[in-house]
């Protein structure tokens, strides 16, 4: 399918996330450290290969006018969508060392033992390779910036960044072309200013069993919104 025909409408995108139960309501501590009453768990929609493929094609379509040599994503959230975006991109004249006909490579960066983002597992970039950095959700853009730094340290050139969801309200400035499939303005707060904390609600760290300040498991504070 040509990339220009792969773009999904907002209602189609929301339908995928809602039907997969990926939009969750409660009291959450985001990876940025901020608190929010809503969390989008992209892993729940990306667990379905056909949804993941369509989302990857749609996100890739936003960058169809760029010549790209590689996609780099921060683990864990960017792994699946980064692979799908790379799969959807035209191979072009890659500056990489990959096999002919293999497609645009999808590389991921991950935290090392010190907690710093790094490129491991034998992944590498050649000087001046044009890179698209792909993430699942932007709140502050911290993980994307870290991934961009790793790319630049490896000799690559970050030409654009993309995400499934931008929940910053367009506040993120990355210094390169940046586009998201969905803009969802979802309030988030520093812990000291969090109204949910003021109410005594337990805070849950999504993707783990970590609960802070809870007298109960906090599961009631993490209900799933389906078809809303």
Residue frames as a rotation matrix with the C-alpha (Angstrom) as fourth column:
UNK 1
0.579 0.816 0.000 0.00
0.816 -0.579 0.000 0.00
0.000 0.000 -1.000 0.00
UNK 2
-0.121 -0.592 0.797 1.37
0.458 -0.746 -0.484 3.47
0.881 0.306 0.361 -0.89
UNK 3
-0.729 -0.236 -0.642 2.19
0.683 -0.190 -0.705 5.45
0.045 -0.953 0.300 2.27
UNK 4
-0.916 0.379 0.129 -0.15
-0.364 -0.923 0.125 8.25
0.167 0.067 0.984 1.25
UNK 5
-0.087 0.935 -0.343 -3.08
-0.453 0.270 0.850 5.81
0.887 0.230 0.400 1.39
UNK 6
-0.308 -0.137 -0.942 -2.11
0.548 0.783 -0.293 4.38
0.778 -0.606 -0.166 4.78
UNK 7
-0.919 -0.097 0.381 -3.07
-0.199 -0.722 -0.663 7.40
0.340 -0.685 0.644 6.89
UNK 8
-0.403 0.785 -0.471 -5.85
0.847 0.515 0.133 6.61
0.347 -0.345 -0.872 9.36
UNK 9
0.020 0.522 0.853 -8.50
-0.060 -0.851 0.522 9.09
0.998 -0.061 0.015 10.46
UNK 10
-0.642 -0.294 0.708 -8.60
-0.647 -0.289 -0.706 10.20
0.412 -0.911 -0.005 14.09
UNK 11
0.273 0.831 0.484 -11.78
-0.957 0.286 0.049 8.24
-0.097 -0.477 0.874 14.78
UNK 12
0.720 -0.096 -0.687 -10.16
-0.201 0.919 -0.339 5.09
0.664 0.382 0.642 13.35
UNK 13
-0.370 -0.928 -0.038 -7.10
-0.117 0.088 -0.989 5.57
0.922 -0.361 -0.141 15.55
UNK 14
-0.491 0.249 0.835 -9.18
-0.865 -0.256 -0.432 6.18
0.106 -0.934 0.341 18.68
UNK 15
0.608 0.777 -0.161 -11.29
-0.766 0.628 0.137 3.13
0.207 0.040 0.977 17.83
UNK 16
0.272 -0.607 -0.747 -8.20
0.007 0.777 -0.629 0.92
0.962 0.166 0.216 17.83
UNK 17
-0.727 -0.624 0.285 -6.96
-0.235 -0.164 -0.958 2.21
0.645 -0.764 -0.028 21.18
UNK 18
-0.235 0.725 0.648 -10.37
-0.972 -0.171 -0.162 2.05
-0.007 -0.667 0.745 22.81
UNK 19
0.670 0.569 -0.477 -11.21
-0.608 0.789 0.087 -1.44
0.426 0.231 0.875 21.53
UNK 20
0.080 -0.743 -0.664 -7.88
0.171 0.667 -0.725 -2.75
0.982 -0.056 0.180 22.82
UNK 21
0.839 0.290 -0.461 -8.46
0.492 -0.038 0.870 -1.22
0.235 -0.956 -0.174 26.26
UNK 22
-0.067 -0.994 0.085 -5.34
0.884 -0.099 -0.456 0.90
0.462 0.045 0.886 25.86
UNK 23
-0.347 0.022 0.937 -6.84
-0.198 -0.979 -0.050 4.08
0.917 -0.203 0.344 27.34
UNK 24
-0.111 0.168 -0.979 -6.84
0.805 0.594 0.011 3.69
0.583 -0.787 -0.201 31.11
UNK 25
0.217 0.301 0.929 -8.21
-0.281 -0.892 0.355 5.88
0.935 -0.338 -0.109 33.88
UNK 26
0.614 -0.036 -0.789 -6.96
0.702 0.481 0.525 6.06
0.361 -0.876 0.321 37.45
UNK 27
0.891 -0.452 0.040 -3.95
-0.408 -0.760 0.505 7.61
-0.198 -0.467 -0.862 39.22
UNK 28
0.804 -0.568 0.177 -0.65
0.584 0.698 -0.414 6.97
0.112 0.436 0.893 37.46
UNK 29
0.413 -0.800 -0.434 3.00
-0.231 -0.554 0.800 7.88
-0.881 -0.231 -0.413 37.80
UNK 30
0.992 -0.045 -0.120 4.38
-0.114 0.111 -0.987 8.33
0.057 0.993 0.105 34.29
UNK 31
0.489 -0.872 -0.017 7.95
0.863 0.486 -0.139 7.51
0.129 0.053 0.990 33.27
UNK 32
0.016 -0.430 0.903 8.62
0.255 -0.871 -0.419 11.26
0.967 0.237 0.096 33.40
UNK 33
-0.826 -0.254 -0.504 7.79
0.529 -0.036 -0.848 11.25
0.197 -0.967 0.164 37.12
UNK 34
-0.755 0.626 0.195 4.63
-0.622 -0.778 0.086 13.30
0.206 -0.057 0.977 36.56
UNK 35
-0.743 0.604 0.289 1.24
0.262 0.660 -0.704 12.11
-0.616 -0.447 -0.648 37.81
UNK 36
-0.774 0.529 -0.349 -1.89
-0.593 -0.410 0.693 11.83
0.223 0.743 0.631 35.67
UNK 37
-0.219 0.802 0.556 -5.46
-0.576 0.353 -0.737 10.58
-0.787 -0.481 0.385 35.85
UNK 38
0.884 0.462 -0.068 -5.21
-0.320 0.492 -0.810 8.97
-0.340 0.738 0.582 32.43
UNK 39
-0.232 -0.961 0.149 -2.63
-0.508 0.250 0.824 6.67
-0.829 0.116 -0.546 30.90
UNK 40
0.688 0.366 -0.626 -2.37
-0.724 0.302 -0.620 5.34
-0.038 0.880 0.473 27.36
UNK 41
0.039 -0.636 0.771 -0.86
-0.353 0.713 0.606 1.85
-0.935 -0.296 -0.196 27.46
UNK 42
0.177 0.013 -0.984 0.22
-0.975 -0.137 -0.177 1.51
-0.138 0.990 -0.011 23.84
UNK 43
-0.837 -0.542 0.082 1.42
-0.531 0.839 0.118 -2.05
-0.133 0.055 -0.990 24.45
UNK 44
-0.378 0.769 0.516 -2.20
0.021 0.564 -0.825 -3.13
-0.925 -0.302 -0.229 24.70
UNK 45
0.676 0.597 -0.432 -3.03
-0.412 -0.180 -0.893 -1.97
-0.611 0.782 0.124 21.17
UNK 46
0.100 -0.738 -0.668 0.34
-0.991 -0.016 -0.131 -3.00
0.086 0.675 -0.733 19.73
UNK 47
-0.484 -0.234 0.843 -0.12
-0.448 0.894 -0.009 -6.59
-0.752 -0.382 -0.538 20.97
UNK 48
0.486 0.707 0.514 -2.44
0.223 0.469 -0.855 -7.06
-0.845 0.529 0.070 18.00
UNK 49
-0.421 -0.847 0.323 -0.25
0.544 0.049 0.837 -7.45
-0.725 0.529 0.441 14.89
UNK 50
-0.126 0.408 0.904 -2.81
0.959 -0.185 0.217 -6.07
0.255 0.894 -0.368 12.43
UNK 51
0.911 0.366 -0.189 -3.36
0.408 -0.860 0.307 -2.97
-0.050 -0.357 -0.933 14.56
UNK 52
0.294 -0.890 -0.349 0.42
0.225 -0.291 0.930 -2.57
-0.929 -0.352 0.115 14.96
UNK 53
-0.434 -0.448 0.782 0.92
0.831 0.136 0.539 -2.85
-0.348 0.884 0.313 11.21
UNK 54
0.343 0.655 0.673 -1.75
0.834 -0.542 0.103 -0.23
0.432 0.526 -0.732 10.44
UNK 55
0.911 -0.044 -0.410 -0.41
0.231 -0.768 0.597 2.14
-0.341 -0.639 -0.690 13.08
UNK 56
-0.045 -0.999 0.005 3.12
0.412 -0.014 0.911 1.72
-0.910 0.042 0.412 11.76
UNK 57
-0.310 -0.002 0.951 2.00
0.950 -0.048 0.310 2.43
0.045 0.999 0.017 8.20
UNK 58
0.684 0.673 0.280 0.04
0.645 -0.738 0.196 5.48
0.339 0.047 -0.940 9.29
UNK 59
0.713 -0.500 -0.492 2.93
0.143 -0.583 0.800 6.91
-0.687 -0.641 -0.344 11.31
UNK 60
-0.303 -0.849 0.432 5.39
0.643 0.153 0.751 6.21
-0.704 0.505 0.499 8.48
UNK 61
0.163 0.464 0.871 3.08
0.964 -0.263 -0.040 8.11
0.211 0.846 -0.490 6.12
UNK 62
0.909 0.161 -0.385 3.74
0.295 -0.901 0.319 11.30
-0.295 -0.404 -0.866 8.11
UNK 63
0.220 -0.929 -0.298 7.37
-0.312 -0.357 0.880 11.11
-0.924 -0.101 -0.368 7.00
UNK 64
0.542 0.109 0.833 6.85
0.582 0.666 -0.466 9.94
-0.606 0.738 0.298 3.44
UNK 65
0.972 -0.164 0.168 8.60
0.016 -0.669 -0.743 13.01
0.234 0.725 -0.647 2.03
UNK 66
0.462 -0.845 0.269 11.88
-0.826 -0.299 0.478 12.23
-0.324 -0.442 -0.836 3.83
UNK 67
0.425 -0.446 -0.788 14.68
-0.301 0.751 -0.588 9.91
0.854 0.487 0.185 2.76
UNK 68
0.521 -0.114 0.846 15.43
-0.848 0.049 0.528 7.74
-0.101 -0.992 -0.071 5.78
UNK 69
-0.141 -0.706 -0.694 18.14
-0.638 0.601 -0.482 5.16
0.757 0.375 -0.535 6.36
UNK 70
-0.687 -0.107 -0.719 17.15
0.399 0.771 -0.497 3.80
0.607 -0.628 -0.487 9.78
UNK 71
0.412 0.778 0.475 14.58
-0.287 -0.383 0.878 3.94
0.865 -0.498 0.065 12.54
UNK 72
-0.704 -0.621 -0.344 15.78
0.199 0.293 -0.935 4.10
0.682 -0.727 -0.083 16.15
UNK 73
0.372 0.896 0.241 13.45
-0.194 -0.179 0.964 3.61
0.908 -0.406 0.107 19.12
UNK 74
-0.529 -0.482 0.698 13.92
-0.779 -0.051 -0.626 3.69
0.337 -0.874 -0.348 22.90
UNK 75
-0.381 0.367 -0.849 13.10
0.300 0.917 0.262 0.43
0.875 -0.155 -0.459 24.66
UNK 76
-0.724 0.228 0.651 10.67
0.347 0.936 0.058 -0.71
-0.596 0.268 -0.757 25.74
UNK 77
0.052 0.952 -0.303 7.81
0.099 -0.307 -0.947 1.44
-0.994 0.019 -0.110 24.53
UNK 78
0.214 0.012 -0.977 9.19
-0.801 -0.570 -0.182 2.18
-0.559 0.822 -0.113 21.09
UNK 79
-0.612 -0.622 0.488 10.20
-0.285 0.749 0.598 -1.35
-0.738 0.227 -0.636 20.13
UNK 80
-0.227 0.583 0.780 7.11
0.679 0.669 -0.302 -2.61
-0.698 0.462 -0.547 18.33
UNK 81
0.781 0.584 -0.221 6.02
0.266 -0.631 -0.729 0.63
-0.565 0.511 -0.648 16.71
UNK 82
0.140 -0.816 -0.560 9.59
-0.682 -0.490 0.543 1.33
-0.718 0.306 -0.625 15.60
UNK 83
-0.675 -0.352 0.648 9.75
0.097 0.828 0.552 -2.05
-0.731 0.436 -0.525 13.87
UNK 84
0.119 0.836 0.535 6.42
0.799 0.239 -0.552 -1.46
-0.589 0.493 -0.640 12.14
UNK 85
0.727 0.072 -0.683 7.35
-0.198 -0.930 -0.308 2.05
-0.658 0.359 -0.662 10.97
UNK 86
-0.313 -0.925 -0.217 10.63
-0.613 0.022 0.790 0.77
-0.726 0.380 -0.573 9.54
UNK 87
-0.518 0.186 0.835 8.79
0.470 0.878 0.096 -2.04
-0.715 0.442 -0.542 7.80
UNK 88
0.498 0.855 0.144 6.44
0.641 -0.251 -0.726 0.44
-0.585 0.453 -0.673 6.14
UNK 89
0.401 -0.395 -0.827 9.13
-0.397 -0.888 0.232 2.84
-0.826 0.235 -0.513 4.92
UNK 90
0.981 -0.152 -0.123 10.51
-0.068 0.322 -0.944 2.53
0.183 0.935 0.305 1.38
UNK 91
0.596 -0.795 -0.109 14.04
0.735 0.487 0.472 1.15
-0.322 -0.362 0.875 1.38
UNK 92
0.958 -0.216 -0.188 15.52
-0.264 -0.920 -0.291 3.88
-0.110 0.328 -0.938 -0.81
UNK 93
0.419 -0.898 -0.137 19.27
0.053 0.175 -0.983 4.27
0.907 0.404 0.120 -1.10
UNK 94
0.994 0.043 -0.099 20.32
0.097 0.049 0.994 3.24
0.048 -0.998 0.045 2.36
UNK 95
0.320 -0.926 0.201 23.71
-0.710 -0.375 -0.596 4.23
0.627 0.048 -0.778 3.75
UNK 96
0.479 -0.068 0.875 23.69
-0.766 0.455 0.454 1.15
-0.429 -0.888 0.166 5.98
UNK 97
-0.595 -0.771 -0.225 25.45
-0.802 0.552 0.230 -2.18
-0.053 0.317 -0.947 5.70
UNK 98
-0.072 0.651 0.756 22.34
-0.461 0.650 -0.604 -4.34
-0.884 -0.392 0.254 5.69
UNK 99
-0.598 -0.108 0.794 21.47
0.481 0.744 0.463 -6.97
-0.641 0.659 -0.394 3.11
UNK 100
-0.916 0.293 -0.273 19.99
-0.397 -0.571 0.718 -5.78
0.055 0.766 0.640 -0.16
UNK 101
-0.343 0.883 -0.321 16.21
-0.182 0.273 0.945 -6.01
0.922 0.382 0.067 -0.05
UNK 102
-0.589 0.061 -0.806 16.09
0.711 0.512 -0.481 -6.31
0.384 -0.857 -0.345 3.75
UNK 103
0.507 0.824 0.252 14.35
0.621 -0.552 0.556 -2.96
0.598 -0.126 -0.792 4.21
UNK 104
0.130 -0.382 0.915 15.00
-0.434 -0.852 -0.294 -0.03
0.891 -0.359 -0.277 6.51
UNK 105
-0.467 -0.360 -0.808 16.63
0.458 0.683 -0.569 -1.29
0.756 -0.636 -0.154 9.72
UNK 106
0.601 0.648 0.469 14.80
-0.223 -0.428 0.876 -0.90
0.768 -0.631 -0.113 13.03
UNK 107
-0.418 -0.837 -0.352 17.29
0.336 0.218 -0.917 -0.38
0.844 -0.501 0.190 15.85
UNK 108
0.767 0.637 0.078 16.51
0.192 -0.344 0.919 0.09
0.612 -0.690 -0.386 19.52
UNK 109
-0.419 -0.827 0.374 18.44
-0.208 -0.314 -0.926 1.73
0.884 -0.466 -0.041 22.31
UNK 110
0.600 0.588 -0.542 18.13
0.320 0.444 0.837 0.69
0.733 -0.676 0.078 25.94
UNK 111
0.672 -0.324 0.666 19.36
-0.689 -0.604 0.400 1.56
0.273 -0.728 -0.629 29.40
UNK 112
-0.034 -0.773 -0.634 22.63
-0.067 0.635 -0.770 0.08
0.997 0.016 -0.074 30.59
UNK 113
0.012 0.010 -1.000 23.58
0.850 0.527 0.015 -0.89
0.527 -0.850 -0.002 34.13
UNK 114
-0.852 -0.378 -0.363 24.10
0.514 -0.740 -0.434 2.79
-0.105 -0.556 0.824 35.02
UNK 115
0.031 0.953 -0.302 20.65
0.613 -0.256 -0.747 3.76
-0.789 -0.162 -0.592 33.78
UNK 116
-0.308 -0.214 -0.927 22.00
-0.475 -0.810 0.345 5.64
-0.825 0.546 0.148 30.76
UNK 117
0.804 0.590 0.080 20.47
-0.170 0.356 -0.919 5.06
-0.570 0.725 0.386 27.32
UNK 118
-0.269 -0.947 -0.176 22.92
-0.614 0.028 0.789 3.27
-0.742 0.320 -0.589 25.04
UNK 119
0.539 0.319 -0.779 23.17
-0.825 0.385 -0.413 1.34
0.168 0.866 0.471 21.79
UNK 120
-0.217 -0.554 0.804 23.99
-0.706 0.658 0.263 -2.32
-0.674 -0.511 -0.534 22.52
UNK 121
0.386 0.446 0.808 23.57
-0.008 0.877 -0.481 -5.84
-0.923 0.179 0.342 21.03
UNK 122
-0.386 -0.656 0.648 25.88
0.659 0.296 0.692 -5.11
-0.645 0.694 0.318 18.11
UNK 123
0.675 0.659 0.333 23.70
0.718 -0.483 -0.500 -2.33
-0.169 0.577 -0.799 16.67
UNK 124
-0.396 -0.795 -0.459 25.57
0.556 -0.606 0.569 0.45
-0.731 -0.030 0.682 14.92
UNK 125
0.829 0.556 -0.051 25.09
0.321 -0.550 -0.771 3.41
-0.457 0.623 -0.635 12.60
UNK 126
-0.083 -0.837 0.542 27.32
0.996 -0.081 0.027 4.72
0.021 0.542 0.840 9.88
UNK 127
-0.662 -0.249 -0.707 28.32
0.357 -0.934 -0.005 8.37
-0.659 -0.256 0.707 9.73
UNK 128
-0.809 0.358 -0.466 25.57
-0.534 -0.779 0.328 10.60
-0.246 0.514 0.822 8.34
UNK 129
-0.766 0.639 -0.069 22.90
0.552 0.710 0.438 7.88
0.329 0.297 -0.896 8.28
UNK 130
-0.645 0.621 0.445 19.53
-0.546 -0.782 0.301 9.65
0.535 -0.049 0.843 8.28
UNK 131
-0.860 0.204 -0.468 17.53
0.440 0.761 -0.477 8.47
0.259 -0.616 -0.744 11.27
UNK 132
-0.062 0.901 0.429 13.90
-0.424 -0.413 0.806 8.71
0.903 -0.132 0.408 12.32
UNK 133
-0.979 -0.204 0.025 13.47
-0.096 0.348 -0.933 8.33
0.182 -0.915 -0.360 16.10
UNK 134
-0.172 0.969 -0.175 10.15
-0.290 0.120 0.950 6.68
0.942 0.214 0.260 16.98
UNK 135
-0.978 -0.040 0.207 8.45
-0.210 0.137 -0.968 6.51
0.011 -0.990 -0.142 20.38
UNK 136
-0.500 0.859 -0.108 5.04
0.809 0.508 0.296 5.35
0.309 0.060 -0.949 21.58
UNK 137
0.657 0.750 -0.076 3.98
0.709 -0.580 0.400 8.31
0.257 -0.317 -0.913 23.75
UNK 138
-0.504 -0.732 0.457 5.43
0.443 -0.674 -0.591 11.77
0.741 -0.095 0.665 24.31
UNK 139
0.608 0.585 -0.538 4.80
0.785 -0.340 0.517 13.46
0.120 -0.736 -0.666 27.64
UNK 140
0.654 -0.491 -0.575 8.00
-0.094 -0.808 0.582 15.44
-0.750 -0.327 -0.575 28.20
UNK 141
0.905 -0.309 -0.293 9.95
-0.293 0.048 -0.955 13.89
0.310 0.950 -0.047 25.32
UNK 142
0.431 -0.787 0.442 12.74
-0.794 -0.098 0.600 12.78
-0.429 -0.609 -0.667 27.64
UNK 143
0.271 -0.317 0.909 13.22
0.154 0.946 0.284 9.28
-0.950 0.063 0.306 26.22
UNK 144
0.846 0.062 0.530 13.18
0.532 -0.019 -0.847 10.59
-0.043 0.998 -0.050 22.65
UNK 145
0.795 -0.593 0.127 15.85
-0.568 -0.802 -0.185 13.17
0.212 0.075 -0.974 23.47
UNK 146
0.242 -0.718 0.653 18.00
-0.571 0.439 0.694 10.48
-0.785 -0.541 -0.303 25.07
UNK 147
0.451 -0.021 0.892 17.61
0.542 0.800 -0.256 8.29
-0.709 0.599 0.373 21.98
UNK 148
0.967 -0.098 0.234 18.53
0.131 -0.596 -0.792 11.24
0.217 0.797 -0.564 19.77
UNK 149
0.543 -0.813 0.211 21.70
-0.809 -0.440 0.390 11.78
-0.224 -0.382 -0.896 21.78
UNK 150
0.180 -0.461 0.869 22.69
-0.062 0.876 0.478 8.13
-0.982 -0.140 0.129 21.38
UNK 151
0.745 0.155 0.649 22.14
0.607 0.247 -0.756 8.36
-0.277 0.957 0.090 17.61
UNK 152
0.904 -0.404 0.138 24.29
-0.298 -0.829 -0.473 11.46
0.306 0.387 -0.870 17.36
UNK 153
0.343 -0.805 0.484 27.03
-0.742 0.084 0.665 9.91
-0.576 -0.588 -0.568 19.51
UNK 154
0.217 -0.200 0.956 27.01
0.305 0.944 0.128 6.92
-0.927 0.264 0.265 17.14
UNK 155
-0.778 -0.619 -0.105 27.53
0.143 -0.337 0.930 9.22
-0.612 0.709 0.351 14.15
UNK 156
-0.337 0.741 0.581 23.95
0.941 0.255 0.221 9.20
0.016 0.622 -0.783 12.84
UNK 157
-0.987 0.108 0.118 21.92
-0.093 -0.987 0.128 12.24
0.131 0.116 0.985 11.86
UNK 158
-0.438 0.892 -0.113 18.46
0.702 0.261 -0.662 12.57
-0.561 -0.370 -0.741 13.43
UNK 159
-0.954 0.110 0.279 16.27
0.145 -0.645 0.750 14.18
0.262 0.756 0.600 10.77
UNK 160
-0.189 0.946 0.265 12.86
-0.604 -0.325 0.728 13.64
0.774 -0.022 0.632 12.39
UNK 161
-0.992 -0.003 0.130 11.01
-0.109 0.566 -0.817 12.16
-0.071 -0.825 -0.561 15.37
UNK 162
-0.319 0.928 -0.192 7.59
-0.513 0.002 0.859 10.53
0.797 0.373 0.475 15.53
UNK 163
-0.946 0.113 0.304 5.22
-0.224 0.451 -0.864 9.13
-0.235 -0.886 -0.401 18.12
UNK 164
-0.564 0.826 -0.009 1.87
0.719 0.496 0.487 7.44
0.407 0.268 -0.873 18.23
UNK 165
0.573 0.810 -0.130 0.58
0.725 -0.426 0.541 9.91
0.383 -0.404 -0.831 20.80
UNK 166
-0.649 -0.643 0.407 1.62
0.335 -0.722 -0.605 13.40
0.683 -0.256 0.684 21.87
UNK 167
0.329 0.787 -0.522 0.08
0.847 -0.003 0.531 14.18
0.416 -0.617 -0.668 25.24
UNK 168
-0.500 -0.647 -0.576 2.10
0.822 -0.564 -0.081 17.37
-0.273 -0.513 0.814 25.73
UNK 169
0.560 0.750 -0.352 -0.32
0.532 -0.651 -0.542 19.64
-0.636 0.116 -0.763 23.89
UNK 170
0.756 -0.316 0.573 2.35
0.502 -0.281 -0.818 20.44
0.420 0.906 -0.054 21.33
UNK 171
0.926 -0.365 0.094 4.74
-0.344 -0.717 0.606 21.74
-0.154 -0.594 -0.789 23.98
UNK 172
0.479 -0.785 0.394 7.59
0.403 0.595 0.695 19.38
-0.780 -0.174 0.601 23.10
UNK 173
0.822 -0.354 -0.446 10.41
-0.568 -0.569 -0.594 20.96
-0.044 0.742 -0.669 21.10
UNK 174
0.730 -0.510 0.455 12.93
0.321 0.844 0.430 18.43
-0.604 -0.168 0.779 19.80
UNK 175
0.031 -0.766 -0.642 14.86
-0.415 -0.594 0.689 20.57
-0.909 0.245 -0.337 17.34
UNK 176
-0.975 -0.217 0.048 13.86
-0.052 0.431 0.901 18.39
-0.216 0.876 -0.432 14.37
UNK 177
-0.389 0.877 -0.281 10.65
-0.690 -0.075 0.720 17.71
0.611 0.474 0.635 12.46
UNK 178
-0.984 0.098 0.150 8.34
-0.053 0.642 -0.765 16.07
-0.172 -0.760 -0.627 15.01
UNK 179
-0.345 0.905 -0.247 4.91
-0.788 -0.137 0.600 14.55
0.510 0.402 0.761 14.28
UNK 180
-0.864 0.179 0.471 2.47
-0.205 0.729 -0.653 12.34
-0.460 -0.661 -0.593 16.17
UNK 181
-0.776 0.629 0.041 -0.54
0.408 0.452 0.793 10.37
0.480 0.632 -0.608 14.97
UNK 182
0.335 0.928 -0.162 -2.73
0.682 -0.120 0.722 11.57
0.650 -0.352 -0.673 17.82
UNK 183
-0.717 -0.414 0.561 -2.65
-0.095 -0.739 -0.667 14.72
0.690 -0.531 0.491 19.93
UNK 184
0.312 0.780 -0.542 -4.28
0.576 0.298 0.761 13.97
0.755 -0.550 -0.356 23.27
UNK 185
-0.338 -0.384 0.859 -4.16
-0.391 -0.773 -0.499 16.80
0.856 -0.504 0.111 25.78
UNK 186
0.504 0.417 -0.756 -4.12
0.450 0.621 0.642 14.95
0.737 -0.664 0.125 29.09
UNK 187
0.613 -0.277 0.739 -3.32
-0.610 -0.761 0.221 16.94
0.501 -0.587 -0.636 32.26
UNK 188
0.393 -0.551 -0.736 -0.27
0.658 0.728 -0.193 15.80
0.643 -0.408 0.649 34.22
UNK 189
0.833 0.039 0.552 1.17
-0.322 -0.777 0.540 17.17
0.450 -0.628 -0.635 37.44
UNK 190
-0.440 -0.898 0.015 4.33
-0.391 0.176 -0.903 17.18
0.808 -0.403 -0.429 39.55
UNK 191
-0.324 0.335 -0.885 3.64
0.638 0.768 0.057 14.95
0.698 -0.546 -0.463 42.57
UNK 192
-0.828 -0.051 -0.559 3.50
0.513 -0.474 -0.716 17.92
-0.228 -0.879 0.419 44.95
UNK 193
-0.745 0.561 -0.361 0.72
-0.592 -0.805 -0.030 19.52
-0.307 0.192 0.932 42.87
UNK 194
-0.847 0.381 -0.371 -1.23
0.001 0.699 0.715 16.36
0.532 0.605 -0.592 42.05
UNK 195
-0.274 0.823 0.497 -4.93
-0.917 -0.379 0.123 16.67
0.290 -0.422 0.859 42.97
UNK 196
0.494 0.427 -0.758 -5.26
-0.267 0.903 0.336 12.87
0.828 0.036 0.560 43.06
UNK 197
-0.427 -0.707 -0.563 -2.50
0.472 0.356 -0.806 12.67
0.771 -0.610 0.182 45.66
UNK 198
-0.825 0.148 0.546 -4.27
-0.454 -0.748 -0.483 15.38
0.337 -0.646 0.685 47.64
UNK 199
0.225 0.974 -0.022 -7.35
-0.849 0.207 0.485 13.16
0.477 -0.091 0.874 47.66
UNK 200
-0.034 -0.331 0.943 -5.29
-0.813 0.559 0.166 10.30
-0.582 -0.761 -0.288 49.13
UNK 201
0.896 0.402 -0.190 -5.56
-0.427 0.660 -0.619 8.15
-0.123 0.635 0.763 46.02
UNK 202
0.323 -0.788 0.525 -2.93
0.179 0.595 0.784 5.44
-0.930 -0.159 0.333 45.49
UNK 203
0.403 -0.281 -0.871 -0.54
-0.853 -0.460 -0.246 6.06
-0.332 0.842 -0.425 42.61
UNK 204
0.652 -0.109 0.750 0.22
0.217 0.975 -0.046 3.17
-0.726 0.193 0.660 40.27
UNK 205
-0.246 -0.769 -0.591 3.27
-0.665 -0.310 0.680 2.92
-0.705 0.560 -0.435 38.05
UNK 206
0.707 0.646 -0.287 1.91
-0.644 0.422 -0.638 1.42
-0.291 0.636 0.715 34.79
UNK 207
0.469 -0.499 -0.729 3.47
-0.482 0.547 -0.684 -1.79
0.740 0.672 0.016 33.62
UNK 208
-0.673 -0.675 -0.302 4.47
-0.082 0.474 -0.876 -2.86
0.735 -0.565 -0.375 37.12
UNK 209
0.210 0.732 -0.648 2.95
0.689 0.360 0.630 -3.77
0.694 -0.578 -0.429 40.47
UNK 210
-0.758 -0.598 -0.261 4.53
0.613 -0.517 -0.597 -0.75
0.223 -0.612 0.758 42.11
UNK 211
0.374 0.880 0.293 2.00
0.552 -0.465 0.692 1.17
0.745 -0.097 -0.660 44.19
UNK 212
-0.756 -0.655 0.020 2.91
0.418 -0.505 -0.755 4.20
0.504 -0.562 0.656 46.26
UNK 213
-0.894 0.345 0.286 0.87
-0.448 -0.704 -0.551 5.53
0.011 -0.621 0.784 49.17
UNK 214
-0.181 0.870 -0.458 -1.78
-0.549 0.297 0.781 2.84
0.816 0.393 0.424 48.91
UNK 215
-0.364 0.177 0.914 -3.74
-0.837 0.368 -0.405 1.06
-0.408 -0.913 0.014 51.57
UNK 216
0.599 0.549 0.583 -5.09
-0.146 0.790 -0.595 -1.28
-0.788 0.271 0.553 48.92
UNK 217
-0.009 -0.623 0.782 -3.69
0.723 0.536 0.435 -2.78
-0.690 0.569 0.446 45.74
UNK 218
-0.426 -0.113 -0.898 -4.77
-0.288 -0.924 0.253 0.29
-0.858 0.366 0.361 43.77
UNK 219
-0.854 0.063 0.516 -6.34
0.466 0.532 0.707 -1.89
-0.230 0.845 -0.484 41.09
UNK 220
0.162 0.987 -0.021 -9.64
0.899 -0.156 -0.409 -0.06
-0.407 0.047 -0.912 41.45
UNK 221
0.355 -0.110 -0.928 -7.82
-0.074 -0.993 0.089 3.13
-0.932 0.037 -0.361 40.47
UNK 222
-0.657 -0.646 -0.388 -6.73
-0.479 -0.039 0.877 1.65
-0.582 0.762 -0.283 37.15
UNK 223
0.157 0.809 0.567 -9.95
0.185 0.540 -0.821 0.81
-0.970 0.234 -0.064 35.39
UNK 224
-0.808 -0.463 0.363 -9.92
0.383 0.055 0.922 0.32
-0.447 0.885 0.133 31.66
UNK 225
-0.038 0.772 -0.635 -11.99
-0.447 -0.581 -0.680 2.44
-0.894 0.258 0.367 29.29
UNK 226
-0.807 -0.167 0.566 -13.28
0.359 0.622 0.695 0.40
-0.469 0.765 -0.442 26.38
UNK 227
-0.407 0.665 0.626 -15.45
0.868 0.067 0.492 1.75
0.285 0.744 -0.604 23.58
UNK 228
0.282 0.485 -0.828 -15.78
0.731 -0.667 -0.143 5.22
-0.622 -0.565 -0.543 25.12
